Amino acid sequence: MSPRVVLALIAALVAAVLVGCGGGSGDTSAKLGNETVTVPSDVHGVYGEVEAILRQLPYQAWYKKCVVAQVKKDLGAAEAKELAELPEAEREEKGIEATYLAGPTCEAEHHLPVIDPNASSKELDLFRAEYVTTMKGLAESHGATDEQIACVEEGFVELPDKKLIAVVNGSKTVREGILLSVFKPCAAEQ
């Protein structure tokens, strides 16, 4: 599975941060499950906020640079400025679109592992928090019961860091094996 979903999260967080930057002097934070993403108060603009959020996630340095560069390319300076002035819903939609499209472009251009295998536990916990939300949504959209959804959540919360990294960086076969190891036992839950 691609980290595109987390990139959509980043865009949504950037939109939320843009709303919160109106007059406060402190850092802006957003909760993600039990984890917190923080954008320092001295960071301004869409690009700076995307960079600040990416720095907290376990992506490889090349990937972070590429995503920011691609967002800049796709969005452009004038559109980024306009984005900051749009109503929240429109700002979020456009931010999500630009960030969501950047990841796959970078992945296709470089064909390198996206997640840093030496990432800190904090970085991986933040990534895992969004991943759990995504996987729960996937189970829910396929008609899973509340018990099955809870099982999926628990399975991904307990997924060892190395396997979480392999879900993104591994081959299709490795990825499928790990995902099946979480989803299959939950299918039997009633």
Buried (B, 14 or more C-beta within 10 A) or exposed (E): BEBBBBBBBBBBBBBBBBEBBEEEEEBBBBEBBEBEBBBEEEBBBBBBBBBBBBEBBBBBEBBBBBBBBBBBEBBEEEEBEBBBEBEEEEBBBBBBBBBBBBBBBBBEEEEEBBBBEEBEEEBBBBBBBBBBBBBBEBBBEEEBEEEBBBBBBBBBBEBEBEBBBBBBBBEEEEBEBBBEEBBEBBBEBE
